[in-house]
């Protein structure tokens, strides 16, 4: 039966040939040898067979999503300066990060059918096309955009939890508190009287309180009024004469009065509160901190005193005071290290007594302050939320998801319940909330088509409210999960259009453009003008100055365009830069990937089966995809072809080398916790191709003549897969690994999967069983037909 391929075109959008429906895309992922089952729902992986194998997919135990955006820069420990991009998964999900121990190294494949290259690519765009759009927006434009933007009110929505208990009234500044309005004429009378008398601190306090009760339009007119300026100046002069309660009332009145955060009166109040803090009570300290938050004023010195005070009086904290303190910690974006242990024990102590909104506030505070939290505490919070999710506001629920994503902890009951509750809520959720929902699914590698389809359906009508960050995260999330929704053309076109509209933001936030373009590349979409902009020298230099590690993302994007867009004529990464990135990747692979026990065992067995180390090469065929391959070459008659002649002495050292697979090591392997000490090992396969993969028929300068691609030769790329290459509890490959398999096929390789659900259980079986399995994988008759 003939298969019809369709290629759709967007303005300046290169699109690799793709099927038009999600169902056809699933078929594309299928095996050429057997029909691939529909991707499993999370937590319900099938025990299907492939090529006669009867080993069932093991249920992951203690499964953890591996994420570290800085792994290549600093090796295992990562870099302290490269912080999480709001939890995004920026390609680091295949690497080992702090607190994790399993580093994925290869991707499995089920299909060897080559994909068509990009059908057409327009000529290089004129350099002025997008540069004109990078001119910073004027203050007027930025103000207009801000008015249009749909977002949570940063001063109100995070404070919903305060409505659940009356105790919060004494701890917080409620700007929405109803009050008797003051007639405008009385306001004029007050301001007139200020000029006529000095006024005592008590009188000044009364003036501020009364003026704060004026109608909103009258309050807005106070700022330029010289009489109000005189009142503020008198308060500054007398600031030390105020009693603490009166000074708090003045500060509280400044909130509805809209006093600017940099006003001299607030400067004087901050200095005075810092001076008095140790003589104040915890309730007063929390109330003042809340006022500073409502005034949008950063007060690190005051907060430092508050946290020290709370640390000394921790046993005296009531439940509302504790929640309010965590709220303040989050809004201050500062996590006191000496409080971490106390915070955890207090959460566990009051866990059943917290309201659901308070749980959301706690998670938001921990998330905003980048506070670590143990798996035990996060799991207990998730347990409770999963049982009462229906009664929880979407805002509080999203805050719990943020923290779940930050801790990178799987919790199937919560995610399954979320899949039932959240789709119906998405149309009424604002764009940032929807973004965080989608990002949680991708960050935790949890695939739920109902949720993703609901997100995609809701997005086009809200896309104008997307910041550059939001658009990037949506594209990343869908690309990471390799999902194209039913409305894929509308979904992608509106987001790409939004990227163009927000192009001026990428100079300040270059990480968002790379995140977006990689998400698009995963699903074979290449907007050429945006790619050209991202690969220009001036933009590359901006990524160098970013606080995030963006080298690996640039490398992946640049080499992907080189392989998948042969007619692309825009900017490219320089060869020197590509070599630098490749060397960085190679260094990491030597330390963390090639020494993994499952890789070493497969390499050793293949060498013994094929005739020696010259018949197998363990390296990265595509360094920009950051995972390893076992390369084998076969003649058309099935005879192995020797090609790995680099350093034959070192190669002989590897001959017969295996891994001692103890019960403990096997247990770690199956639970995703395997580690082996770094071994002093010369690379018999030589260094990987530093420039990335080569087209069929081309030869790397570093490769000897005997290693050239021969006519009618089959090159196998064996993939020893890892569970973190797949969506949680399923056999659905993540976007990065789909991209790698696709590119290997485009370069003429036949991809052979050695999936973890088959290989890991075999590691504890006899040598003959393992050899038999590998023999079938390598010498499958269907593979030889590729040379025909």
C-alpha positions in Angstrom: 0.0 0.0 0.0 1.5 3.3 -1.0 2.2 6.0 1.6 1.5 9.6 0.7 3.8 12.2 2.2 2.7 15.8 2.5 4.9 18.9 2.9 3.2 22.0 4.1 4.8 25.4 3.8 4.8 28.5 6.0 6.3 31.8 5.2 10.0 31.3 5.7 9.4 28.0 7.5 11.3 24.9 6.5 9.4 21.8 7.5 10.7 18.3 7.2 8.2 16.1 5.5 5.6 15.1 8.0 2.3 13.3 8.3 -0.6 15.6 8.7 -2.2 13.9 11.7 -1.1 12.7 15.1 -2.0 9.2 14.3 0.2 9.2 11.2 3.1 10.6 13.3 2.7 7.7 15.7 2.9 5.4 12.7 6.1 7.1 11.6 7.6 6.1 14.9 6.7 2.5 14.3 9.1 -0.4 13.6 9.7 -1.6 10.1 9.7 -5.1 11.4 6.6 -5.0 13.6 3.8 -2.6 14.2 4.5 -0.5 17.2 1.9 -0.3 19.9 0.2 3.0 20.7 2.2 4.9 23.2 1.2 3.7 26.6 -0.4 5.9 29.2 2.0 6.8 31.9 2.4 4.1 34.5 0.8 1.5 32.3 3.6 0.3 30.0 2.8 -2.7 27.9 4.8 -5.9 28.0 4.8 -6.2 24.2 7.6 -8.0 22.4 9.9 -7.1 19.7 11.8 -9.4 17.4 10.7 -12.4 19.4 11.9 -11.0 22.7 9.7 -12.0 25.6 11.2 -9.9 28.3 8.6 -7.6 29.8 9.1 -3.9 30.5 10.0 -3.5 34.1 8.1 -1.0 36.1 10.5 1.7 37.2 11.3 1.7 40.8 12.3 5.1 42.3 12.1 6.6 38.8 13.5 10.1 38.7 13.7 12.6 35.9 17.3 13.5 35.3 18.0 17.1 34.7 21.0 19.3 34.7 21.5 22.1 32.3 25.1 22.6 33.3 26.4 19.1 33.2 28.7 19.6 30.3 30.3 22.7 31.8 31.2 21.3 35.1 30.9 17.6 34.8 29.0 15.6 37.4 28.5 18.3 39.9 27.3 20.9 37.4 28.0 24.6 37.7 26.7 26.7 40.5 26.3 29.7 38.2 24.0 27.8 35.7 20.7 27.8 37.4 17.5 26.1 36.4 15.7 27.9 33.7 12.5 28.0 35.6 12.6 24.2 35.6 12.8 23.9 31.9 14.2 20.8 30.6 16.7 22.4 28.2 18.2 19.2 26.8 20.0 18.4 30.0 17.4 15.7 30.7 19.7 13.2 29.2 22.6 14.0 31.6 23.4 13.3 35.2 22.8 16.2 37.6 23.3 16.9 41.2 21.4 14.4 43.3 21.0 12.0 40.4 23.1 9.1 39.5 22.0 7.6 36.2 23.2 9.3 33.0 21.4 8.2 29.8 23.8 7.5 27.0 22.1 6.1 24.0 18.7 6.2 22.4 16.8 3.2 21.3 15.2 2.9 17.9 12.4 0.9 16.4 12.6 2.1 12.9 15.3 2.4 10.2 13.2 4.1 7.6 15.0 7.3 6.5 13.1 10.5 6.6 13.0 12.9 3.6 15.2 16.0 4.0 13.7 19.4 4.0 11.9 19.8 0.7 12.9 23.4 0.3 14.5 26.2 2.0 14.3 29.8 1.0 17.4 31.9 0.3 19.1 33.6 3.2 17.0 36.4 4.5 18.2 40.0 4.3 20.0 40.9 7.5 17.7 43.9 8.1 14.5 41.8 8.3 14.8 40.8 11.9 17.4 43.3 13.1 14.7 46.0 12.7 12.6 44.0 15.1 15.3 43.9 17.7 15.1 47.7 18.4 14.0 47.9 22.1 10.4 48.8 22.6 9.7 52.3 23.7 8.3 52.9 27.2 4.9 53.6 25.7 5.0 50.3 23.8 6.1 48.4 26.9 3.3 50.0 28.9 0.7 49.2 26.3 1.9 45.6 26.2 1.8 45.3 29.9 -1.8 46.5 29.9 -2.8 43.8 27.4 -0.8 41.0 29.1 -2.9 38.4 31.0 -1.1 37.4 34.1 -1.7 36.7 37.8 -1.8 39.9 39.8 1.5 39.5 41.6 0.1 41.3 44.7 -3.2 39.6 45.1 -3.4 36.1 43.7 -0.4 34.8 45.7 -2.3 36.0 48.8 -5.5 34.0 48.3 -4.5 31.7 51.1 -4.8 34.7 53.6 -8.6 34.6 53.2 -8.8 31.2 54.8 -8.1 32.2 58.4 -8.9 35.4 60.3 -5.4 35.3 61.9 -3.9 36.6 58.6 -5.6 40.0 59.1 -3.0 40.9 61.7 -0.2 39.5 59.6 -0.9 41.1 56.2 -1.7 44.3 54.5 -5.0 43.8 52.8 -5.3 46.6 50.2 -8.8 45.3 49.3 -10.1 45.7 52.8 -13.4 47.6 52.7 -13.3 51.0 54.4 -15.5 54.0 54.8 -14.6 56.2 51.9 -13.4 59.7 52.7 -15.1 62.6 50.8 -12.7 64.3 48.5 -13.4 67.7 50.2 -12.1 66.3 53.5 -9.0 65.2 51.8 -8.4 68.8 50.6 -9.0 70.0 54.2 -6.4 67.6 55.6 -3.8 68.7 53.1 -4.6 72.4 53.8 -4.1 71.9 57.5 -0.7 70.3 57.0 0.7 73.6 55.8 -0.7 75.4 58.8 0.8 73.4 61.7 3.8 71.2 62.5 1.6 68.3 63.7 2.5 65.6 66.3 3.4 62.0 65.2 -0.1 60.9 66.2 -1.7 63.6 64.0 0.6 62.8 61.1 -0.5 59.2 61.4 -4.1 60.2 61.4 -3.5 62.2 58.2 -2.0 59.3 56.4 -4.8 57.0 57.5 -7.6 59.3 56.4 -5.9 60.1 53.1 -5.6 56.4 52.4 -9.4 56.2 52.5 -9.9 58.7 49.7 -11.5 57.5 46.4 -9.0 55.8 44.1 -8.9 58.7 41.6 -8.3 61.2 44.3 -5.5 59.1 45.8 -3.8 58.9 42.4 -3.7 62.7 42.2 -1.9 63.0 45.5 1.6 62.2 44.3 2.3 65.5 42.4 0.5 67.5 45.1 3.1 69.6 47.0 1.0 69.5 50.1 1.2 65.7 50.2 5.0 66.0 49.6 5.2 68.3 52.6 3.2 65.8 54.7 5.7 63.0 53.7 8.6 65.3 54.5 7.3 66.0 58.0 6.9 62.3 58.6 10.5 61.7 57.5 11.7 64.3 59.9 9.7 62.9 62.8 10.2 59.2 61.9 12.0 58.4 65.2 9.3 60.0 67.2 6.6 57.6 66.0 5.6 54.7 68.2 6.0 51.3 66.5 2.3 50.8 66.0 1.9 54.3 64.5 4.9 53.8 62.2 3.3 50.5 61.0 0.0 52.3 60.4 1.9 55.0 58.3 3.6 52.3 56.3 0.3 50.4 55.8 -1.4 53.6 54.6 1.3 54.0 52.0 0.1 50.9 50.1 -3.4 52.3 49.0 -1.8 55.7 48.6 0.5 54.3 46.0 3.7 55.7 47.4 6.6 54.8 45.0 9.0 52.2 46.1 11.9 54.6 46.0 10.2 57.4 47.9 12.2 59.1 50.7 9.5 58.3 53.2 9.9 54.6 52.6 13.7 55.0 52.8 13.3 56.5 56.3 10.7 53.9 57.3 13.0 51.0 56.2 15.9 52.3 58.2 13.8 52.8 61.3 12.2 49.4 61.1 15.6 47.8 60.8 16.7 49.7 63.9 13.7 48.6 65.9 13.3 45.1 64.6 14.7 43.2 67.6 12.3 45.1 69.9 9.2 44.2 67.8 7.1 41.1 67.9 7.0 38.4 65.2 3.5 39.4 64.2 4.6 43.0 63.7 7.7 42.0 61.8 5.6 39.8 59.4 3.1 42.6 58.9 5.8 45.1 58.0 7.4 42.6 55.6 4.0 42.1 53.9 3.7 45.9 53.5 7.1 46.0 51.8 5.9 43.3 49.4 2.7 45.3 48.6 4.8 48.4 48.0 7.1 46.4 45.6 10.1 47.5 47.5 13.2 45.2 47.9 14.3 45.2 51.5 17.1 42.5 51.9 18.5 43.9 55.1 15.1 43.9 56.8 14.3 40.4 55.6 17.7 39.2 56.9 16.7 40.5 60.4 13.3 38.9 60.1 14.7 35.5 59.2 17.2 35.6 62.0 14.5 36.6 64.5 12.3 33.8 63.2 15.1 31.3 63.6 15.5 32.3 67.2 11.8 32.1 67.9 10.9 29.2 65.7 9.1 27.3 68.4 6.7 30.3 68.9 5.5 30.3 65.3 1.8 29.6 64.9 0.6 27.9 61.7 -0.5 31.1 60.0 2.7 32.8 61.0 4.7 29.9 59.5 2.8 30.1 56.2 3.1 33.9 56.0 6.8 33.6 56.7 7.2 31.1 53.7 5.2 33.5 51.6 7.6 36.3 52.5 10.6 34.1 51.9 9.3 33.3 48.4 8.5 36.9 47.5 11.9 38.0 48.6 13.5 35.3 46.4 15.8 34.4 49.2 16.2 31.1 51.0 17.8 31.2 54.5 19.9 28.1 54.7 19.7 27.8 58.4 15.9 27.5 58.3 15.7 24.6 55.8 15.5 21.8 58.3 13.1 23.6 60.5 10.8 24.4 57.5 10.6 20.7 56.6 9.8 19.5 60.1 7.1 22.2 60.5 5.5 21.3 57.2 5.3 17.7 58.3 4.0 18.7 61.7 1.1 20.7 60.3 0.5 18.9 57.0 -3.0 17.7 57.8 -4.0 21.1 59.3 -3.0 23.3 56.3 -5.7 24.3 53.9 -5.2 23.4 50.3 -4.5 27.1 49.5 -1.9 27.2 52.2 -0.2 24.2 50.7 -0.1 26.0 47.4 1.4 29.1 49.1 4.0 27.0 50.8 5.0 25.3 47.5 5.2 28.7 45.8 7.4 30.2 48.5 9.8 27.2 48.3 9.8 27.4 44.5 10.4 31.1 44.2 13.2 31.1 46.8 14.8 28.0 45.1 14.6 26.2 48.4 15.4 22.5 48.4 13.0 20.1 49.9 13.4 16.4 50.6 11.6 13.7 48.6 9.9 12.6 51.8 8.2 16.0 52.4 7.4 16.6 48.7 5.8 13.2 48.4 3.7 13.8 51.5 2.4 17.0 50.1 1.7 15.4 46.7 -0.1 12.5 48.5 -2.5 14.9 50.1 -3.0 17.0 47.0 -3.8 14.0 44.9 -6.6 13.0 47.2 -8.2 16.5 47.4 -7.4 18.0 44.0 -11.0 18.7 43.1 -11.3 21.1 46.0 -8.1 23.0 45.2 -8.0 26.2 43.2 -6.1 26.0 39.9 -3.7 28.7 41.1 -2.7 26.7 44.2 -2.5 23.5 42.2 -0.1 25.1 39.7 2.1 26.1 42.6 2.3 22.6 43.8 3.2 21.5 40.2 6.0 24.0 40.2 7.6 22.5 43.2 7.0 19.0 42.0 8.9 20.0 38.8 11.6 21.6 40.8 12.3 18.5 42.9 12.1 16.3 39.7 10.1 13.7 41.6 7.6 11.4 40.0 4.2 11.0 41.6 1.9 9.0 39.3 -1.2 9.2 41.5 -1.1 13.0 41.4 -0.3 13.1 37.7 -3.1 10.7 36.9 -5.6 12.7 39.0 -4.3 15.9 37.4 -5.2 14.4 34.0 -8.8 14.0 35.1 -9.2 17.4 36.7 -7.1 19.9 34.7 -8.3 19.6 31.1 -11.7 21.1 31.9 -10.0 24.0 33.8 -7.5 25.0 31.2 -9.9 27.3 29.1 -10.4 29.4 32.3 -6.7 29.4 33.3 -4.4 32.3 32.4 -1.6 31.8 30.0 1.2 31.6 32.6 -0.7 28.9 34.5 -1.3 26.9 31.4 2.4 27.2 30.5 3.4 25.8 33.9 1.0 22.9 33.5 2.5 22.0 30.1 6.0 22.5 31.4 5.4 20.1 34.4 4.4 17.3 32.0 7.4 17.7 29.9 9.9 18.2 32.7 8.6 15.1 34.4 8.5 13.3 31.0 4.8 12.5 31.7 2.7 12.1 28.6 -1.0 12.7 28.8 -2.6 13.4 25.4 -5.9 14.7 26.9 -4.0 17.4 28.8 -1.8 18.4 26.0 -4.7 18.5 23.5 -6.6 20.8 25.9 -3.6 23.1 26.2 -3.1 23.2 22.4 -6.8 23.9 21.8 -6.9 26.8 24.3 -3.6 28.4 23.3 -4.4 30.2 20.0 -7.0 32.5 21.5 -4.6 33.4 24.3 -1.3 33.5 22.4 -1.1 37.3 22.3 -0.7 37.3 26.1 2.4 35.0 25.9 5.7 36.5 26.9 8.7 35.2 25.0 9.3 32.8 27.9 5.8 31.4 27.7 6.0 30.8 24.0 9.4 29.1 24.3 8.2 26.8 27.1 5.1 25.8 25.2 7.2 24.9 22.2 9.7 23.1 24.3 7.1 21.1 26.2 5.4 19.8 23.1 8.6 19.1 21.4 10.2 17.4 24.4 7.2 15.0 24.5 7.3 14.7 20.7 3.6 15.5 20.5 1.9 17.4 17.7 -1.7 18.2 18.6 -4.8 17.9 16.3 -4.6 21.6 15.6 -0.9 21.4 15.0 -0.7 23.9 12.1 -2.7 26.6 14.0 -0.8 25.8 17.2 2.7 26.1 15.8 2.0 29.0 13.4 0.6 31.2 16.2 3.5 30.5 18.5 6.1 31.1 15.7 4.3 34.4 15.0 4.5 35.3 18.7 8.3 34.6 18.7 8.6 37.1 15.9 6.6 39.6 17.8 8.7 39.2 20.9 12.0 39.1 19.1 13.2 42.3 20.9 13.0 40.3 24.2 15.5 37.7 23.1 18.5 40.0 23.3 17.9 40.1 27.1 16.8 36.5 27.4 18.6 34.5 24.7 17.9 31.3 26.4 14.2 31.6 25.5 14.9 31.7 21.8 17.1 28.6 21.9 14.5 26.8 24.0 11.8 27.6 21.4 13.9 26.6 18.4 15.0 23.3 19.9 11.4 22.5 20.7 10.5 23.2 17.1 13.4 21.2 15.8 12.3 18.1 17.8 9.1 18.1 15.7 10.9 18.9 12.4 10.0 22.6 12.1 12.6 25.1 11.2 11.6 28.8 11.0 14.6 30.0 9.0 14.6 33.7 9.8 14.6 32.9 13.6 17.3 30.3 13.1 19.4 32.8 11.1 19.0 35.3 13.9 19.9 32.7 16.6 23.1 31.6 14.8 24.4 35.1 14.1 27.7 36.0 15.7 26.1 38.9 17.7 23.5 36.6 19.2 26.0 33.8 19.9 28.0 36.4 21.9 24.9 37.3 23.9 24.5 33.6 24.8 28.1 33.6 26.1 27.2 36.3 28.5 24.1 34.5 29.8 23.8 33.2 33.4 22.7 29.9 31.8 24.9 27.3 30.1 23.7 27.7 26.5 26.6 26.2 24.6 25.1 22.8 24.3 21.8 24.2 23.0 23.6 26.2 20.4 25.5 23.2 19.3 22.4 21.0 19.0 20.6 23.7 17.0 23.5 24.4 14.7 24.3 20.8 13.8 20.6 19.9 13.5 20.1 22.6 10.9 23.2 21.4 9.1 21.9 17.9 8.8 18.2 18.4 8.4 18.1 21.6 6.3 20.6 21.1 3.5 19.3 24.1 1.5 19.4 26.5 4.4 21.5 29.5 3.5 21.4 31.5 6.7 24.0 32.0 9.5 25.9 29.0 10.9 28.1 28.3 13.8 31.8 28.6 13.0 33.8 25.4 12.7 36.0 26.5 15.6 33.0 26.9 17.8 31.6 23.6 16.8 34.9 21.9 17.6 35.0 23.6 21.0 31.5 22.4 21.8 32.3 18.9 20.6 35.4 18.6 22.7 33.3 19.7 25.7 30.8 17.0 25.0 33.5 14.4 24.3 35.2 15.2 27.7 31.9 14.6 29.5 31.2 11.4 27.6 34.6 10.0 28.6 33.9 10.6 32.2 30.2 9.8 32.4 28.9 7.8 29.5 31.4 5.3 28.0 32.1 3.8 31.4 28.5 2.9 32.2 28.3 -0.9 32.9 25.6 -1.6 30.3 27.7 0.2 27.7 30.9 -1.6 28.7 29.2 -5.0 28.7 27.6 -4.5 25.3 31.0 -3.3 23.8 32.9 -6.2 25.3 30.5 -8.8 24.1 30.3 -7.3 20.6 34.1 -7.3 20.3 34.2 -10.9 21.3 31.4 -11.9 18.9 32.6 -9.9 15.9 36.3 -10.7 16.2 38.0 -7.9 18.1 37.9 -4.2 19.0 38.5 -3.2 15.4 34.9 -4.2 14.5 33.2 -2.1 17.1 33.5 1.6 18.0 31.9 3.1 21.1 31.6 6.8 20.5 29.1 9.5 19.7 28.2 9.6 16.0 26.3 12.8 16.7 28.0 14.7 19.5 25.4 17.4 19.5 22.8 14.9 20.7 24.9 14.0 23.7 24.5 10.3 23.8 26.7 7.4 22.7 26.5 4.8 20.0 28.0 1.5 19.3 29.0 1.5 15.6 29.3 -1.7 13.6 29.8 -2.1 9.9 28.6 -5.0 7.8 29.3 -6.0 4.2 26.3 -7.0 2.0 26.9 -10.6 2.7 26.7 -10.0 6.5 30.4 -10.2 7.1 31.7 -7.7 9.7 34.0 -5.1 8.3 37.0 -4.0 10.5 37.2 -0.2 10.6 38.3 0.9 14.1 42.1 0.9 13.6 42.7 3.8 16.0 45.3 2.9 18.6 45.2 -0.9 18.2 47.4 -1.4 21.3 44.8 0.3 23.5 42.1 -1.7 21.7 43.7 -4.9 22.7 43.6 -3.9 26.3 39.8 -3.9 26.1 39.6 -7.3 24.6 37.7 -9.7 26.9 37.0 -6.9 29.3 33.6 -7.2 31.0 31.8 -5.9 34.0 31.3 -7.9 37.2 27.6 -7.8 37.6 26.8 -8.3 41.2 23.3 -8.5 42.7 23.8 -5.0 44.1 24.9 -3.6 40.7 22.0 -5.2 38.9 19.6 -3.8 41.5 21.0 -0.3 41.0 20.8 -0.7 37.2 17.2 -1.7 37.3 16.3 1.2 39.6 18.2 3.8 37.6 21.0 4.2 40.1 24.0 2.5 38.6 27.4 4.0 38.9 30.9 2.6 38.3 34.2 4.2 39.2 35.9 6.0 36.4 38.3 3.5 34.7 41.6 4.4 33.2 40.7 3.5 29.7 42.2 4.5 26.4 39.6 5.1 23.8 40.1 2.3 21.3 37.6 3.9 19.1 39.5 7.2 19.0 37.9 10.6 19.5 34.5 11.3 18.1 34.0 13.2 15.0 34.5 16.7 16.3 32.5 18.4 13.6 29.5 16.1 14.2 28.1 13.5 11.8 29.3 13.3 8.2 27.1 12.8 5.2 27.2 9.4 3.6 30.3 9.1 1.4 32.2 11.9 3.3 35.3 11.2 5.4 36.5 12.9 8.5 40.1 14.0 8.3 40.8 12.3 11.5 39.6 8.9 10.1 42.1 6.6 8.4 41.5 5.5 4.8 40.4 2.0 6.0 37.5 3.6 7.8 35.9 5.3 4.8 32.3 4.5 3.9 32.5 1.7 1.4 29.9 1.0 -1.3 27.2 -1.5 -0.4 28.2 -1.2 3.2 25.7 -1.2 6.1 26.6 1.0 9.0 24.8 0.1 12.2 24.2 2.5 15.0 23.4 0.4 18.1 21.5 2.3 20.8 21.8 1.0 24.4 18.8 2.9 25.7 18.0 4.3 29.1 14.6 4.8 30.7 15.1 8.5 30.7 15.0 8.5 27.0 11.3 7.7 27.2 8.1 9.2 28.6 7.5 8.0 32.1 6.4 4.3 32.3 6.1 4.0 28.5 8.0 3.3 25.3 7.4 6.7 23.8 10.7 8.3 23.0 11.3 11.9 24.0 11.9 14.5 21.4 15.7 14.7 21.6 16.0 11.0 21.0 13.5 11.0 18.2 15.6 13.8 16.6 18.8 11.8 17.0 17.4 8.6 15.4 16.0 10.7 12.6 19.3 12.3 11.9 21.2 9.0 12.0 18.9 7.7 9.3 19.3 10.8 7.2 23.0 10.2 7.3 22.7 6.7 6.1 22.9 4.7 9.3 20.7 1.8 10.2 19.5 2.4 13.8 19.4 -0.7 15.9 17.7 -0.5 19.3 18.9 -2.3 22.3 16.1 -1.2 24.7 16.7 -1.1 28.4 13.6 -3.2 29.1 15.3 -6.0 27.2 19.0 -5.4 27.9 19.1 -4.6 31.6 17.4 -7.9 32.6 19.8 -9.8 30.3 22.8 -8.4 32.0 22.4 -10.9 34.8 21.9 -13.8 32.5 24.5 -16.1 31.0 27.1 -14.9 28.5 25.6 -17.1 25.8 22.2 -15.6 26.3 23.6 -12.1 25.9 25.6 -13.1 22.9 22.6 -14.7 21.3 20.6 -11.5 21.8 23.3 -9.3 20.3 23.8 -11.7 17.5 20.2 -11.4 16.5 20.3 -7.6 16.7 23.4 -7.2 14.6 22.8 -9.9 12.0 19.0 -9.5 11.5 18.5 -10.3 7.8 16.3 -7.2 7.3 19.3 -5.0 8.0 21.4 -6.4 5.2 18.7 -5.5 2.7 19.8 -1.9 3.3 22.9 -2.5 1.2 21.0 -3.7 -1.7 
